[in-house]
Amino acid sequence: MRQLRSLLAVSGLALYSWAQPAPKIVGGPYTVNAGPRSATVMWVVETGQASVGLSPEGMKPAPVLHAEKITFSGLRPGNTYYYQAFPGPDGKGSFHTPPAGEASFEFVVYGDTRTRHEVHRQVIQGILKYSHPDFLVNTGDLVEDGSDSSLWPVFFDIERELLRKAPIFPTPGNHEHNSSDYYELMSAKPYYSFDWGRAHFSLIDSDLAGAGGTPGERDSFWRAETAWLEDDLKNSQNAAFRFVVAHHPPMTAVRARQGANPHMTALEPMLEKYKVTAGLFGHDHNYQHYLLRGVHYFISGGGGAPLYDVDLPPAGITQKVETTENFLVVRVSGGKASIEAMKPSGERIDSAELR
């Protein structure tokens, strides 16, 4: 046993920190914040382990993780770049930069990859087999508990081959628990936007429970975020397509969850006012597609978490609902966009034209 460094008593818990072997890479490489002129390549290093428990005999170990990153600047729009993040073949990867103006591209939407790791792996294999995305949009709940550092190496191991080929743009879910690990490892903000060709993407944090410790703090966060969203949509009216991404959907076919997200339902008039093409959501572990007053709403929460029944589809707006694992493939070409919902096997669930 290696030399003991420290022993702390915290609220009756025993916490040990030990001298550690050399750091090892447990995630990546992957690309975030890909823009027309710059992109950030990241990888995750385990620098050690710590343990905590109610007794020295009952302690649970957890890896100590650190995100390494480098931002490449001076890039050109609409190109594929290849990189070497760290030595050896495992450090190789590539990413696309957003094209300027009229261009064809493809992206994938998926989410709720938090549990059933073998199913999560099947979803990733399906994406790799049936799509060639320029980038990825994750609708949240990447892991079961964002503050449990032992879960992030599992996520990155499963997604490794996909993430080394396409930049990821995530939005936080309720299972991220507003954790510092999520924001460090994803180099993300609670809400942000980006452009890809003539499409504009607005990603927001819909997890009000994690936005503050008091009702006042949560209300303040939501007011600031929705004011930002309206300004962002108002300033993107020249885009051919506008997509809003969040974890919680404004409507659902899951009976037990209907009416559970009134803050999201309240956004519907804003999405209509600013002619949003589609809302992309997760949270419900199935596939759902609605069309309401010109706006498409897609729920893709079939990335691995236990499936929910679609037992009460909303009348008059339902296009397709199905209890199944899934991901979305969106193809944009000129003034047209198509979206295809697929099972990991390659079977098509649903499709739609977005104009």
N, C-alpha and C positions, 0 to 999 in steps of 0.2 A: 504494500500500500504506500502511495506517495505521501510526501510530507504534508501535514495539515497546515493550511495557511491561516484560516480564521474560523472562529465559532461564535455565532451571534445568537442571542435569545430575543426573539421578536414575538410578542403576544403569545408566549407559550410554545412557539415553534422552534425547532432546532434547524439551523441553516448552516450547512457546511460548504466551503469553497476550497477546492484542492488545487495543487499545482497540476498543470495540464500538459499533455503531449503537444506536439506541434499542431498548428491550425490545419484544418482540412476543408476543402470546398464541398459544400452540401447542396448547392443550388446554382443553376445557371450554366452558361451565360444566357442572358435575356436582355431585350431592349425595351426601354420605356421612353416616354416623352419624345417620340419621333416627330420631328418637324421638318419643314422643307430645307432648313439650313443647319440643323443640329439634331443629335440623338444621343441618348445616354445608354451605355451598355453596363450591366450590373452582374454581379455574382455574389453568392452568399457563402460566408466563411464561418465555420464553427471554431471559435477560439478557445473553447473549454467547456466544462460542464459544472453545474451547481446542483445541489440537492436540497430539498426542504421536506419537512414532515413533522408530525406531532411527537415523534421520538426518533432517536438515532437509528433504530432498527426499521422504522417505517417510512424512511425518506424516499421521495420520488425524484429521480434525476431529470434534469432538463438541460439541453444544449444552450450554450451562450453563443448567440448569433450576431454577426456583423455584416453589413452590406458594403461591399466594395463597388465602386463605380467610376466610370470615366465618361465625360461628355465630349463627343466629337463635334467640332464646329467647322464652318466653311464648306458644308456639304452642298450638293446641288439637288433641286427638286426632281422628283420622278425617276430616281435611280436606285439600283440595288447596290448596297455596300457590304463587303465581306470584312470580317474582323477576327483577330486573335486576342481573346480577353486574358488568357493565362496559358502557360506552356502546355503542349500536347494536343492531340486531336480533340479532346473534350472541351478545349477552350475556343474552338472555332464556331462561328455563327455568321448570320447575315441578317440584314434588315432592309426594308424599303423606306425611301423618303416620300412624303406626299407629293403628288404631281401638282403642277400649277395649271389652273384653268381646266378646259375640257379634257377629260381622260377617262379611260376605262380602268376599273379596279374591282377588287373583291375583298370582302371582309366576313369574318365569322363572329357570331354572337352565341355565348353560352354562359352558364353560371350554376351556382349551387353545387359545387364540386366537393363539398366539405366532408362527406362520408362515403361509405361503400367504395373503398379505394379501387377495387377491381373493376367496378362499373365506371368509375371516373376514368380509369385507364382505357376502357373500351370506347368511351366517348372521344377521348383524345386520339385514339387510333382511327376512329371513324372520320374525324376532321382531317387527319393527315392523308387518309386514303381518298376522300371524296371532295376535297377542297384544296385550293392553293391560295390561301388568304394573303393579302398585302398587309393586313393587320388584324388584331383580335380585340373584341369588346367583351369584357367579363362583367356580368350583371350582379356580382357580389356573392358573399358566403363562399369565399375561396377555401376556407378551412373551417373546422367545427368550432374552434375557439382561437381567435386571432392573437390572444395574449398567451397561448400555450406554445412556446417556442419549439417543442418537439414535433408539432404538426407541419411546420413550414418546410422542412426537408422532404417530407412525404409528398407534399404538393409539388415541389419543384422536381422531384424525381419522376413523378407521373407525367408532368407536362414538359419535360426537358426537350424532347425532339421538336415539339411544336414551338416552344418559346425561343429556340435558337434560330427559327426561320422567320418569325413575324413579330413585330412590336405588339405589346399588350397595353390596352387602355382599360383599367379596372374602375369600378365604382364600389364603395364599401357596402356590405350587407350587415344585418344585425348580428351575425356570428363573428364579424370582425371585432365587435365590442369596442370600436373606436380605439384600438390598440396602437401603441407606438410601433410595434413590429410591422403591422400592415403598412403604415405610412413610410417607415424606413425602407422596408424591402420592396415596396412598389414605387418608391420615390414619388408619391401621389399627394394630392390635396383633396379635401373633402368634396369640393366641386371645382370644375374646370371645363374648358372647351377646346376644341381643335378643329381644323379644316383638313379635308382630304379631297383634292380635286375641287369640284363644285358642291361638295356635301359638307354640311356643318354639323358638329356633334356637341351636345351639351350634356355633361355628366354631373349628376347631383347626388348628395348623400340624403337618402330618404329615411334613415334610421334615427328618428327623433329620440328614441329612448336612450341612445348613446350620445346624444348631442349636448347633454348638460345634466347636472345633478339636481336641478330644480325646474319646475314648470317655467319660471321666468327665463332661465338660461336657454331652455329648449325653444321657447317662443321667440326669443331674440335671435337665435341661430336660424330658425326657419324664416323669419322676416328678412334677414340679411341674405339668405340663400335664394329665396324666391324673388327678391328684388334684383339680385344679380342675374337670375335666370331670365327674367323678363327683359332686362337690358341686353343680355346676350342674344336672345331671340330677335329682339327689335333690330339689332345691328347686323343680323345675318340674313336679312330679307333678300339680298342679292344671290344667295346660295340657291342652287337648283333643288337641293334636298336638305331638310332639317330633321335630325334625329335627337330625341331626348332619351337619356339612359338613366335608370334608377333601379334600385333593388326592389322596392315595394310597388306593386301595380295598383292602379286606381280602381280596377274592377277585377272580379275573379269568378270562376265557375266552382270553386271550392266552397261548399255551403257554409262550413264552420268559419270561414274567413271573410265572408261578405260583410262589407261595411267596416272592416278592421283598419282601413287606411284612409280616413276622411281627409287628411292633409293632402294626399295624392289625388283623391277624387276632386278636390277643390281646384286642382291645377288644370282640369279639362278645358275650361273657357280660355285660359291663357294659351294652351296648345292650339286650340282652334283659331284664336285671334291672330296668332303669328304663323299660321299655316304650317304647322309641324307635319312632316310626312309620316313619321311613325314614332311611337314610344316603344322602347325596348326594356323589358323588365325581367325579374327573376322571382325569388321568394317562394312561389308556389311550384312544387316539384312535379311538373308536367308540362304540356304544351297547350297554349291558348292563343287565339287570334280573334280580335274584335275590330269592327269598323263602326266608328261613332262620329257622325257629322264631319266626315271627310278625313279623319285621323285614324290611322291603323294603330292598334295596340297589340304587341306581341309579348307573350310571357314564355321565356325559355329558362326554366328552372330544373331541367332534367340532366344535370351534369354528374350525378352520382348520389345525391341525397335521397332518402327513402321517398318513394312516389306517393302523391296524394290523388284521391279520386276527384274527377271533375263531375260532381254529382248535381249541380244546379246551374247550368249555363244561363247567363243573362239573356232574356228574350229580346229579339229584335236587332241585336248587334253582333251576335255570335257568328263567326265564320267557320271556326274549327276548334274543337278541344279534344285532347286525347291524353290519357294517363300513360306516359311513356318517356323514356330518356330521349333527349333530343339536342340538336344545335341548329342554328340558323346560318344559311349561306346567303349573303346579299351581294348581288352583282350590279354595278353601276356602269352605264355606258351612255355618254351624252346626256340627253334629257330623259332617259329611261332608267328605271331600277327595278330589279326583280328580287324577290325573297323566296327562299325555299327552306322549309323546315324538314329536317332529316333525322332518322334514327341512326344510331351508330352502325347498324348493318348496311346503311346506304338506302334503305327504303324511304321513299318520300312520304311525308305526312300531309303536307299542305304547301301551297304556293300562291303567290300574289304578285301583281304588277303594281308598282308604286310610281305615280306620275305627279 
